[in-house]
Structure formats: structure tokens, C-alpha cells
């Protein structure tokens, strides 16, 4: 039984859903945790959005991440924790690439800045798939975004992959089951997010709070 959380977007997180998810995970007796991308926002490293000077807050995001990692390890000191990089974490290396003289220095590599070794967190990068038994887990940005929006994100994932899959990224919870010619049921699921539902850049949206428990 694995807990899957995605799209926390520190420091724009919603504390209550995270607390409820951890309480439920303790009751369920989970064997592992997947942090399925966009755990930190990397707003100050983004070139996409206009930012005020006081919004360059990457150091603050790291402080929230460290507090969260300590909290996870206090509740679950021994279970494996997998951190799958999403499109927001990929902003880090995109930003760093502007300064190639720093790119290969170990102290400024993402996994070291995040202190994954300190908290015994496994880094999953380069769009790699996490397999929970036979279930693939992707963040959701790995396949082209345009196809992920027909009807709902789960159906979009089905149309792209034609395989059971669990994805985040869209901030929307949805499910799409479909049978093939051999009556085998394929189910694609998208989880909701764990961040504020009313950011100023998208005040009107279809976002939902959500998590997944995978057995």
C-alpha cells in the first residue's frame, strides 16, 4: 500500500489535505511514499511568469521542503520515499543551464540542494517511470500536453498511452476505464493537487484536492 502525493507546490501548499493524507496513511499501514512531481514550485527560477522581486523565493521553498521531509520521516522513519521530478522541478536545471560553469558542481545539483541523502529520499529524474507493482506512475508532463485535456486528464492519458497509469500534473482528479477487444480493462487515473485552489494566475479552474493509495 503506497501513498502517492503530487502537486504540492511549496510554498503554495494546502496544509490540511497533507495532514489528512498522512493520518490516513498511518492507519493504512503504508509501505512507501511517492512524491509524484511538482512538490516545490521553483517560481523564482521560472522564466514563464512575470515575477515581482519579492517573489524570488527559492530559499523559502527549500525551507518548506526541509520541514516537510522532516515531518514525513518523523511519521514514517523507515519506509522508502521516491521523489519523481515534475516539470516544476525541471525548472531548476533549466535555470542552472544559464550558468554552465556551475552546472556540474555537485553542491548545486538538485538532489544535493534538496538534501535527498539526508532524508533517505530516492531521486527519480529524466521522466523515468515509477512502477508500483504492475502500475506505472508518471507525473503527467512526460507526454505532450495537448492530448491530456480531452474530456478529462485520465482519458487523455489513456489516448496517449493505452495502458493502466496513474498521473498527476493536471491538478484534477479523474478516472477513465476502458475495455480492449479481449475484455481486459485498462484504467487510467489522475490525482488532484495539494496546493491552493485559487492562485492569482488561474483563479477559475477545475482543480481538486486529491491523493492516491495504491495497493
C-alpha positions in Angstrom: 0.0 0.0 0.0 1.7 3.1 -1.3 0.7 6.8 -0.7 1.0 8.9 -3.8 1.1 12.7 -3.4 1.6 15.2 -6.2 1.5 18.9 -7.0 2.1 20.3 -3.5 3.9 23.3 -5.0 5.6 24.6 -1.8 5.2 27.4 -0.7 1.7 27.4 -2.2 0.6 24.2 -0.4 -2.6 23.4 1.4 -1.6 22.2 4.9 -4.9 20.4 5.8 -5.0 17.9 2.9 -1.4 16.9 3.6 -2.2 16.3 7.3 -5.3 14.3 6.4 -3.3 12.2 3.9 -0.6 11.4 6.4 -3.2 10.5 9.1 -4.9 8.1 6.6 -1.6 6.7 5.5 -0.7 5.8 9.1 -4.0 4.0 9.5 -3.5 2.1 6.3 0.0 1.0 7.2 1.7 2.1 4.0 4.9 0.5 2.8 6.1 3.5 0.8 5.5 7.1 -0.4 5.7 8.5 -3.9 6.1 12.3 -4.2 4.9 12.5 -7.8 6.2 15.7 -9.1 5.8 19.5 -8.6 6.5 19.2 -4.9 8.2 22.5 -4.9 7.2 25.3 -7.3 10.5 26.8 -8.3 8.7 30.1 -9.1 11.8 32.2 -8.8 13.6 30.0 -11.3 10.8 30.2 -13.9 11.1 32.4 -17.0 7.4 31.8 -17.9 5.6 34.0 -15.4 6.2 37.7 -14.6 7.6 37.9 -11.0 7.9 40.7 -8.5 11.3 40.9 -6.8 9.8 39.7 -3.6 8.7 36.5 -5.3 12.2 35.1 -5.8 11.6 32.7 -3.0 13.5 29.5 -3.9 15.3 29.6 -0.5 11.9 29.7 1.2 10.7 26.8 -0.9 13.7 24.8 0.4 12.8 25.7 3.9 9.2 24.3 3.4 10.6 21.2 1.7 13.0 20.5 4.6 10.2 20.9 7.2 8.0 18.6 5.2 10.8 16.0 4.8 11.4 16.1 8.5 7.7 15.7 9.2 7.4 12.7 6.8 10.4 11.0 8.4 9.0 11.6 11.9 5.9 9.7 10.9 7.5 7.2 8.6 11.2 6.8 9.6 11.8 3.6 7.5 9.5 3.5 4.5 11.0 4.2 1.1 10.3 7.7 -0.2 10.5 8.3 -4.0 10.7 11.8 -5.3 9.8 12.0 -9.0 10.7 15.3 -10.6 7.9 17.1 -12.3 8.0 20.0 -14.8 8.4 22.5 -11.9 11.5 20.7 -10.5 12.9 20.7 -14.0 13.0 24.5 -13.9 16.0 24.1 -11.6 18.3 22.6 -14.2 16.8 24.8 -16.9 17.8 27.8 -14.8 21.2 26.4 -13.9 22.0 25.7 -17.6 22.2 29.5 -18.0 25.4 29.3 -15.9 27.3 26.4 -17.3 30.3 26.9 -15.1 28.2 25.8 -12.2 26.3 23.0 -13.9 28.5 20.1 -13.0 29.4 21.2 -9.4 27.9 18.6 -7.0 26.9 21.1 -4.4 24.5 22.8 -6.8 23.0 19.7 -8.2 19.3 19.4 -7.5 19.5 16.2 -5.4 22.1 17.8 -3.2 20.4 21.1 -2.8 17.3 19.2 -1.7 19.4 17.0 0.7 17.8 13.8 -0.5 20.6 11.7 1.1 19.9 13.3 4.5 16.3 12.3 4.4 16.9 9.0 2.6 14.8 10.1 -0.4 15.3 8.4 -3.8 15.6 10.8 -6.7 13.6 9.8 -9.9 14.6 12.1 -12.8 14.7 12.3 -16.6 11.0 11.4 -16.9 11.6 7.8 -15.7 8.5 5.7 -14.8 7.9 4.5 -11.3 6.4 1.0 -11.1 4.2 0.2 -8.1 3.8 -3.5 -8.8 2.3 -3.5 -12.3 1.0 0.1 -12.1 3.1 2.8 -13.9 3.2 6.1 -12.2 4.1 9.3 -14.2 3.9 12.9 -13.2 2.0 13.6 -16.4 4.2 16.1 -18.2 6.1 13.4 -19.9 3.7 13.1 -22.8 2.6 16.1 -24.9 0.2 18.3 -23.0 -2.3 18.9 -25.8 -3.7 15.4 -25.7 -4.2 15.3 -21.9 -7.2 17.6 -21.9 -9.9 15.8 -24.0 -12.9 15.3 -21.6 -10.6 14.8 -18.6 -6.9 14.1 -17.9 -7.4 10.4 -17.3 -8.9 9.9 -20.7 -6.0 12.0 -22.2 -3.5 9.7 -20.6 -5.4 6.7 -22.0 -5.4 8.1 -25.5 -1.7 8.7 -25.3 -0.5 5.5 -23.5 -3.2 2.8 -23.9 -2.1 1.3 -20.6 -3.0 1.5 -16.9 -1.4 4.5 -15.5 -1.5 6.9 -12.5 -0.7 10.6 -13.3 -0.7 14.0 -11.5 0.2 17.3 -13.1 -3.3 18.4 -14.2 -4.4 19.3 -10.6 -7.6 17.4 -11.5 -8.9 14.1 -10.2 -10.4 11.8 -12.9 -10.8 8.2 -13.9 -11.1 6.5 -17.3 -11.8 2.8 -17.6 -12.0 1.1 -21.0 -12.0 -2.5 -22.3 -9.9 -3.8 -25.2 -11.0 -6.5 -27.6 -10.0 -9.2 -25.2 -12.2 -7.7 -22.4 -9.2 -6.6 -20.5 -10.0 -3.5 -18.5 -7.5 -0.6 -18.7 -7.9 2.1 -16.1 -6.2 5.5 -16.1 -6.4 7.8 -13.1 -5.3 11.3 -12.5 -4.9 12.6 -8.9 -5.8 16.0 -7.7 -3.3 18.5 -6.2 -2.3 19.5 -2.7 -1.9 23.2 -3.2 -4.1 26.3 -3.1 -7.0 26.0 -5.5 -7.2 29.7 -6.3 -3.8 31.0 -7.4 -3.9 34.5 -8.9 -2.8 33.3 -12.3 -5.7 30.8 -12.6 -8.5 31.9 -10.3 -11.1 30.0 -12.3 -10.2 26.4 -12.8 -11.3 22.7 -12.4 -8.7 21.8 -9.8 -9.4 19.4 -6.9 -7.6 18.3 -3.8 -6.6 14.7 -4.1 -4.1 11.9 -3.4 -3.9 8.2 -4.2 -3.5 5.0 -2.2 -2.1 2.2 -4.4 -2.2 -1.4 -3.3 
